[in-house]
Amino acid sequence: MQLRATKAHFRDAAYAMPAALFMALLFAFPLFSVLRQSLQQENGDGLTFQAYAKIFSTPLFLRVAYTTLEVSVSATVFSLLLAYPIAYFLAKQSPRRRALYMILVLVPFWTSSLVKSFSFMVLLGQAGIINQMLGAFGIAPVKMLFNRFGVMVGMSHFLIPFFVFPILTSLRSQPPELAKAAAIMGAGKLRIFLRVTLPLSLPGVMAGALLVFILSLGFYIIPALLGGRQDMMFANLVDFYTREALNWPMASAVAVLLVTAAAVAAMLLSKVRGGSSILSEEGH
Amino acid sequence: METRISGWRIALGAVVTVILVFMLLPSLITAVISFGSSNQIVFPPKGFSLALFRRFFAEEGWVASTWLSFRVAIWSTLLALLLGIPAAYALTRGSFPGRKILALFLLSPVMVPHVAVALALYIYFTEIRLTNGELRLIFAHAIATLPFVVVTASAGLRHIDPALERAATVMGASRLIVLRRVTLPLLTPSIIASGLFAFLISFDEVVISWFVARAGDTTLPIKMFSSIQFEVSPVLAAISTMLTALSIVVCVIVATVQKEARSG
């Protein structure tokens, strides 16, 4: 009996073989090639850390690394500040109304980042809608595009839905009796929020923050379209080395560092309470 | 007391309204502009017209790249479904050693930054001399969409009571018949949902396509990307509206299919 059960289990495993094989051949192996490429010597033979040594002594790389970190951290903070009120509001609604409001979060979630970038260019440009409106009040045009401000607006807009879901889950798992008990004890709304609701939702905030940070590290489209020259991030640097400098070892070394950073953050994410569920339920 | 409560409510309501307006602004703005009559990007538009939509269908490049995107999205979705549904079945029904690692491996493309996957495939396709641009895009997109198929189908399988499958087995149905007559029909809503999501993801994919595509194979997002970079054509407003409409239609179909499955 025991043996038969095991056999059945292996037969089940066989159903995953095509997918595993496909992913091994077209995902794992190519990524491994990138690692190998990053360790390639310029004359072709032998392994070396040349590309890494060169990268860490390049001012361009150091600046991009700093930008990537700075942009990722501030985008995470900004989208948290905007996502928390939405999640809090959604958590307070009846299931029917929540489903309705959820659509308002899902539409931006499924909107292509190119559509968003185009729209923000129309909105924030030198002669864009916002500056036209400011002009009507006699205010001089403000530069909101091709700088850090543009990147922040675009990135936060993209990231907010990713933040709303984990915070909402964590808020919804709080027993409503807790807030009620605090209210009976005479606590005001603000006090209940600061002393009960907010601290209990921190695991969700933490999980969301790590997820959003990982996503931020790899951003390419939004910094390329809405950012200035000084807003180059890791992904844009990979593109630069691949296409313009035609230096595959350097491009590969940057990509390896980027994947390593994302992997470390993902490992932390799986350690956070509620984090592992995000990793496996992505896309819902 | 009373005023403090309503004060809190009003403040929260105001803040949430502002944020939700910010969230919906891009879709709303492009929708309004896309119905403008002018050949320039003007807000608010003067009068109503479909000129920008007509321009999209008249300009050869846009239509051709849209067709390429459609073809790539359909084939990569089929490939992802073909690989992902059985894998989801193995992951939810089987309990073999290494199941967790396999799940993590199949879902990992979500966590690996797209630009790294893009570079990896760019180098790899060059090395193995895969020169067919469409095939390169189909393979690349299947990698990006596979995790979404696996997750959606797994969630669907978890909601199917294994007792139903067991009952069919007890009644003498073979494994394949159980799969074909019981499991797959019950899973249909999840298959449709995951297929539609996969299609949408492939249709929108830019970064991997930007690296993997060859000069002649411009998908719609690649063409949009270069258009935004170099000329900012007003046709983009019409495309944006159509893409947003496509996303909404897909979400509505998914919601309807899953609701019917629950009530039926």
Boltz contact constraints between the chains, C-beta under 6 A:
constraints:
  - contact:
      token1: [A, 9]
      token2: [B, 94]
      max_distance: 6.0
  - contact:
      token1: [A, 9]
      token2: [B, 95]
      max_distance: 6.0
  - contact:
      token1: [A, 9]
      token2: [B, 96]
      max_distance: 6.0
  - contact:
      token1: [A, 10]
      token2: [B, 96]
      max_distance: 6.0
  - contact:
      token1: [A, 12]
      token2: [B, 90]
      max_distance: 6.0
  - contact:
      token1: [A, 12]
      token2: [B, 93]
      max_distance: 6.0
  - contact:
      token1: [A, 12]
      token2: [B, 94]
      max_distance: 6.0
  - contact:
      token1: [A, 13]
      token2: [B, 90]
      max_distance: 6.0
  - contact:
      token1: [A, 13]
      token2: [B, 94]
      max_distance: 6.0
  - contact:
      token1: [A, 13]
      token2: [B, 96]
      max_distance: 6.0
  - contact:
      token1: [A, 15]
      token2: [B, 86]
      max_distance: 6.0
  - contact:
      token1: [A, 15]
      token2: [B, 89]
      max_distance: 6.0
  - contact:
      token1: [A, 15]
      token2: [B, 90]
      max_distance: 6.0
  - contact:
      token1: [A, 16]
      token2: [B, 87]
      max_distance: 6.0
  - contact:
      token1: [A, 16]
      token2: [B, 90]
      max_distance: 6.0
  - contact:
      token1: [A, 16]
      token2: [B, 102]
      max_distance: 6.0
  - contact:
      token1: [A, 18]
      token2: [B, 83]
      max_distance: 6.0
  - contact:
      token1: [A, 19]
      token2: [B, 83]
      max_distance: 6.0
  - contact:
      token1: [A, 19]
      token2: [B, 87]
      max_distance: 6.0
  - contact:
      token1: [A, 19]
      token2: [B, 106]
      max_distance: 6.0
  - contact:
      token1: [A, 22]
      token2: [B, 83]
      max_distance: 6.0
  - contact:
      token1: [A, 26]
      token2: [B, 139]
      max_distance: 6.0
  - contact:
      token1: [A, 26]
      token2: [B, 143]
      max_distance: 6.0
  - contact:
      token1: [A, 27]
      token2: [B, 143]
      max_distance: 6.0
  - contact:
      token1: [A, 30]
      token2: [B, 120]
      max_distance: 6.0
  - contact:
      token1: [A, 30]
      token2: [B, 121]
      max_distance: 6.0
  - contact:
      token1: [A, 30]
      token2: [B, 124]
      max_distance: 6.0
  - contact:
      token1: [A, 31]
      token2: [B, 120]
      max_distance: 6.0
  - contact:
      token1: [A, 33]
      token2: [B, 123]
      max_distance: 6.0
  - contact:
      token1: [A, 33]
      token2: [B, 124]
      max_distance: 6.0
  - contact:
      token1: [A, 34]
      token2: [B, 119]
      max_distance: 6.0
  - contact:
      token1: [A, 34]
      token2: [B, 120]
      max_distance: 6.0
  - contact:
      token1: [A, 82]
      token2: [B, 19]
      max_distance: 6.0
  - contact:
      token1: [A, 85]
      token2: [B, 15]
      max_distance: 6.0
  - contact:
      token1: [A, 85]
      token2: [B, 16]
      max_distance: 6.0
  - contact:
      token1: [A, 86]
      token2: [B, 16]
      max_distance: 6.0
  - contact:
      token1: [A, 86]
      token2: [B, 19]
      max_distance: 6.0
  - contact:
      token1: [A, 89]
      token2: [B, 16]
      max_distance: 6.0
  - contact:
      token1: [A, 104]
      token2: [B, 20]
      max_distance: 6.0
  - contact:
      token1: [A, 108]
      token2: [B, 23]
      max_distance: 6.0
  - contact:
      token1: [A, 110]
      token2: [B, 247]
      max_distance: 6.0
  - contact:
      token1: [A, 111]
      token2: [B, 27]
      max_distance: 6.0
  - contact:
      token1: [A, 111]
      token2: [B, 244]
      max_distance: 6.0
  - contact:
      token1: [A, 112]
      token2: [B, 204]
      max_distance: 6.0
  - contact:
      token1: [A, 112]
      token2: [B, 243]
      max_distance: 6.0
  - contact:
      token1: [A, 114]
      token2: [B, 221]
      max_distance: 6.0
  - contact:
      token1: [A, 114]
      token2: [B, 224]
      max_distance: 6.0
  - contact:
      token1: [A, 115]
      token2: [B, 240]
      max_distance: 6.0
  - contact:
      token1: [A, 115]
      token2: [B, 243]
      max_distance: 6.0
  - contact:
      token1: [A, 116]
      token2: [B, 26]
      max_distance: 6.0
  - contact:
      token1: [A, 118]
      token2: [B, 228]
      max_distance: 6.0
  - contact:
      token1: [A, 118]
      token2: [B, 236]
      max_distance: 6.0
  - contact:
      token1: [A, 118]
      token2: [B, 240]
      max_distance: 6.0
  - contact:
      token1: [A, 119]
      token2: [B, 26]
      max_distance: 6.0
  - contact:
      token1: [A, 119]
      token2: [B, 29]
      max_distance: 6.0
  - contact:
      token1: [A, 119]
      token2: [B, 30]
      max_distance: 6.0
  - contact:
      token1: [A, 122]
      token2: [B, 41]
      max_distance: 6.0
  - contact:
      token1: [A, 129]
      token2: [B, 43]
      max_distance: 6.0
  - contact:
      token1: [A, 189]
      token2: [B, 8]
      max_distance: 6.0
  - contact:
      token1: [A, 218]
      token2: [B, 113]
      max_distance: 6.0
  - contact:
      token1: [A, 218]
      token2: [B, 115]
      max_distance: 6.0
  - contact:
      token1: [A, 220]
      token2: [B, 115]
      max_distance: 6.0
  - contact:
      token1: [A, 220]
      token2: [B, 207]
      max_distance: 6.0
  - contact:
      token1: [A, 221]
      token2: [B, 206]
      max_distance: 6.0
  - contact:
      token1: [A, 225]
      token2: [B, 228]
      max_distance: 6.0
  - contact:
      token1: [A, 235]
      token2: [B, 115]
      max_distance: 6.0
  - contact:
      token1: [A, 238]
      token2: [B, 115]
      max_distance: 6.0
  - contact:
      token1: [A, 238]
      token2: [B, 119]
      max_distance: 6.0
  - contact:
      token1: [A, 251]
      token2: [B, 119]
      max_distance: 6.0
  - contact:
      token1: [A, 255]
      token2: [B, 116]
      max_distance: 6.0
  - contact:
      token1: [A, 255]
      token2: [B, 119]
      max_distance: 6.0
  - contact:
      token1: [A, 258]
      token2: [B, 113]
      max_distance: 6.0
  - contact:
      token1: [A, 258]
      token2: [B, 116]
      max_distance: 6.0
  - contact:
      token1: [A, 259]
      token2: [B, 112]
      max_distance: 6.0
  - contact:
      token1: [A, 259]
      token2: [B, 116]
      max_distance: 6.0
  - contact:
      token1: [A, 262]
      token2: [B, 113]
      max_distance: 6.0
  - contact:
      token1: [A, 266]
      token2: [B, 111]
      max_distance: 6.0
  - contact:
      token1: [A, 282]
      token2: [B, 110]
      max_distance: 6.0
  - contact:
      token1: [A, 283]
      token2: [B, 148]
      max_distance: 6.0
  - contact:
      token1: [A, 283]
      token2: [B, 151]
      max_distance: 6.0
